[in-house]
Amino acid sequence: MTATVSMGLCARCAHRRDVPTRRAVFVMCRLGLDDPAFPRYPRLPVTACAGFAPEGAP
């Protein structure tokens, strides 16, 4: 299983920000910074998300 598969929708989402630390890389949802409906650090894999936007979408 690759990291992309285990992240679910977050792997392809424009709102994702990777937060590297010395031991791991955490996935942050930038929507969660302003909207409490979205967790800042969602539990992975995310299989459904109202805020999902594919990377590169207009």
Backbone as ProteinMPNN parsed JSONL, in Angstrom:
{"seq_chain_A": "MTATVSMGLCARCAHRRDVPTRRAVFVMCRLGLDDPAFPRYPRLPVTACAGFAPEGAP", "coords_chain_A": {"N_chain_A": [[0.856, -1.179, 0.0], [0.648, 2.136, -0.908], [1.666, 5.479, 0.143], [0.035, 7.386, -1.042], [-2.369, 6.025, -1.581], [-3.147, 5.359, 1.032], [-3.79, 7.823, 2.077], [-6.162, 8.592, 0.989], [-8.668, 10.775, -0.251], [-7.266, 13.078, 0.366], [-4.752, 12.901, -0.791], [-4.996, 13.904, -3.343], [-6.004, 16.433, -3.066], [-6.484, 19.968, -3.287], [-6.422, 21.508, -1.011], [-4.706, 20.396, 0.764], [-1.88, 20.373, 2.905], [1.374, 19.455, 3.456], [3.015, 18.723, 6.45], [6.044, 18.486, 7.533], [7.936, 16.705, 9.997], [10.617, 15.718, 12.171], [10.272, 12.974, 12.424], [7.993, 12.179, 11.039], [5.482, 12.863, 8.488], [2.87, 15.016, 8.548], [-0.527, 15.486, 7.53], [-2.155, 18.354, 6.755], [-5.257, 20.045, 6.647], [-6.058, 22.859, 4.961], [-8.525, 24.096, 4.931], [-9.504, 23.698, 7.445], [-8.328, 25.665, 8.972], [-9.86, 27.974, 8.949], [-12.514, 27.169, 9.013], [-14.482, 25.53, 11.248], [-15.84, 23.188, 10.654], [-14.214, 21.491, 9.323], [-11.611, 19.288, 10.106], [-8.34, 20.208, 11.21], [-6.21, 18.437, 11.094], [-6.985, 15.773, 9.608], [-8.227, 12.448, 10.23], [-6.75, 9.791, 8.636], [-7.423, 7.191, 6.229], [-9.118, 9.643, 4.261], [-12.267, 9.302, 3.053], [-14.519, 10.573, 2.205], [-15.388, 13.94, 1.654], [-16.679, 17.139, 2.035], [-15.337, 19.416, 1.305], [-13.52, 18.738, -0.623], [-11.309, 19.409, -3.27], [-9.985, 18.876, -6.353], [-6.462, 18.859, -7.06], [-5.102, 21.487, -9.002], [-7.512, 22.237, -10.062], [-9.713, 24.755, -11.382]], "CA_chain_A": [[0.0, 0.0, 0.0], [1.465, 3.347, -0.984], [1.198, 6.6, 0.95], [-1.053, 8.042, -1.765], [-3.586, 5.244, -1.369], [-3.546, 5.399, 2.436], [-4.277, 9.16, 2.409], [-7.494, 8.76, 0.43], [-8.894, 11.977, -1.043], [-6.253, 14.103, 0.688], [-3.606, 12.757, -1.69], [-5.245, 14.657, -4.574], [-6.768, 17.639, -2.725], [-5.794, 21.257, -3.369], [-6.378, 22.113, 0.319], [-3.738, 19.65, 1.579], [-0.536, 20.905, 3.135], [2.2, 18.492, 4.181], [3.757, 19.332, 7.549], [7.086, 17.519, 7.898], [8.653, 16.768, 11.268], [11.789, 14.837, 12.106], [9.904, 11.554, 12.392], [6.809, 11.87, 10.223], [4.881, 13.949, 7.712], [1.459, 15.118, 8.858], [-1.335, 16.082, 6.475], [-3.026, 19.39, 7.295], [-6.29, 20.573, 5.76], [-6.083, 24.315, 5.107], [-9.9, 24.523, 5.196], [-9.677, 23.645, 8.893], [-7.791, 26.862, 9.612], [-10.907, 28.988, 9.03], [-13.846, 26.579, 9.129], [-14.453, 24.442, 12.243], [-16.471, 21.975, 10.128], [-13.148, 20.649, 8.782], [-10.504, 19.111, 11.047], [-7.039, 20.652, 10.684], [-5.434, 17.228, 10.815], [-8.0, 14.714, 9.53], [-7.84, 11.038, 10.354], [-6.583, 9.213, 7.304], [-7.708, 7.815, 4.943], [-10.366, 10.393, 4.098], [-12.992, 8.689, 1.938], [-15.552, 11.513, 1.778], [-15.125, 15.275, 2.196], [-17.449, 18.181, 1.356], [-14.436, 20.452, 0.834], [-12.534, 18.204, -1.553], [-11.101, 20.084, -4.548], [-8.804, 18.251, -6.989], [-5.331, 19.744, -7.341], [-5.099, 22.028, -10.348], [-8.858, 22.638, -10.5], [-9.868, 26.225, -11.393]], "C_chain_A": [[0.896, 1.234, 0.0], [0.878, 4.444, -0.107], [0.017, 7.29, 0.285], [-2.367, 7.329, -1.527], [-4.052, 5.389, 0.072], [-4.036, 6.776, 2.875], [-5.692, 9.392, 1.906], [-7.587, 10.017, -0.408], [-7.821, 13.04, -0.806], [-5.058, 14.047, -0.261], [-3.749, 13.62, -2.939], [-5.912, 16.003, -4.32], [-5.909, 18.901, -2.753], [-5.641, 21.913, -2.0], [-5.361, 21.439, 1.243], [-2.434, 20.436, 1.72], [0.216, 19.858, 3.94], [3.024, 19.242, 5.218], [4.805, 18.319, 8.006], [7.658, 17.788, 9.294], [9.854, 15.842, 11.134], [11.413, 13.381, 11.901], [8.752, 11.199, 11.459], [6.41, 13.085, 9.388], [3.389, 13.914, 8.009], [0.746, 15.822, 7.715], [-2.297, 17.065, 7.127], [-4.024, 19.82, 6.23], [-6.366, 22.08, 5.99], [-7.497, 24.86, 5.301], [-10.156, 24.576, 6.704], [-9.122, 24.845, 9.627], [-8.87, 27.911, 9.85], [-12.301, 28.442, 9.295], [-13.808, 25.406, 10.103], [-15.133, 23.151, 11.778], [-15.427, 20.992, 9.585], [-12.034, 20.511, 9.82], [-9.19, 19.57, 10.424], [-6.176, 19.465, 10.284], [-6.402, 16.048, 10.783], [-7.411, 13.324, 9.72], [-7.839, 10.43, 8.962], [-6.913, 7.732, 7.303], [-9.049, 8.539, 4.965], [-11.06, 9.832, 2.863], [-14.116, 9.567, 1.419], [-15.277, 12.856, 2.436], [-15.88, 16.308, 1.372], [-16.543, 19.266, 0.779], [-13.417, 19.989, -0.189], [-12.511, 19.003, -2.859], [-9.858, 19.475, -5.18], [-7.7, 19.282, -7.235], [-5.397, 20.203, -8.781], [-6.466, 22.423, -10.871], [-8.975, 24.157, -10.443], [-10.602, 26.764, -10.199]], "O_chain_A": [[1.801, 1.349, 0.826], [-0.268, 4.351, 0.333], [-0.905, 7.735, 0.968], [-3.385, 7.98, -1.292], [-5.251, 5.529, 0.311], [-4.64, 6.894, 3.941], [-6.358, 10.318, 2.369], [-6.686, 10.305, -1.196], [-7.513, 13.818, -1.709], [-4.42, 15.072, -0.5], [-2.749, 14.025, -3.533], [-6.346, 16.657, -5.268], [-4.762, 18.901, -2.304], [-4.8, 22.799, -1.844], [-5.178, 21.87, 2.382], [-1.962, 21.072, 0.778], [-0.255, 19.422, 4.99], [3.65, 20.259, 4.918], [4.5, 17.405, 8.772], [7.835, 18.935, 9.705], [10.067, 15.25, 10.076], [12.158, 12.631, 11.269], [8.564, 10.029, 11.129], [6.937, 14.184, 9.566], [2.721, 12.912, 7.756], [1.334, 16.648, 7.017], [-3.141, 16.684, 7.938], [-3.679, 19.945, 5.055], [-6.699, 22.527, 7.087], [-7.657, 25.979, 5.788], [-10.935, 25.404, 7.177], [-9.42, 25.029, 10.807], [-8.813, 28.654, 10.829], [-13.177, 29.175, 9.754], [-13.172, 24.391, 9.82], [-15.011, 22.122, 12.443], [-15.716, 19.809, 9.407], [-11.563, 21.514, 10.357], [-8.953, 19.343, 9.237], [-5.497, 19.494, 9.258], [-6.62, 15.394, 11.803], [-6.248, 13.072, 9.408], [-8.809, 10.547, 8.213], [-6.695, 7.069, 8.317], [-9.996, 8.094, 5.614], [-10.514, 9.878, 1.761], [-14.618, 9.343, 0.317], [-14.971, 12.918, 3.626], [-15.741, 16.352, 0.15], [-16.945, 19.968, -0.149], [-12.542, 20.759, -0.585], [-13.551, 19.242, -3.473], [-8.777, 19.549, -4.596], [-7.976, 20.432, -7.576], [-5.706, 19.419, -9.679], [-6.58, 22.896, -12.001], [-8.401, 24.787, -9.555], [-10.797, 27.975, -10.088]]}, "name": "protein", "num_of_chains": 1, "seq": "MTATVSMGLCARCAHRRDVPTRRAVFVMCRLGLDDPAFPRYPRLPVTACAGFAPEGAP"}
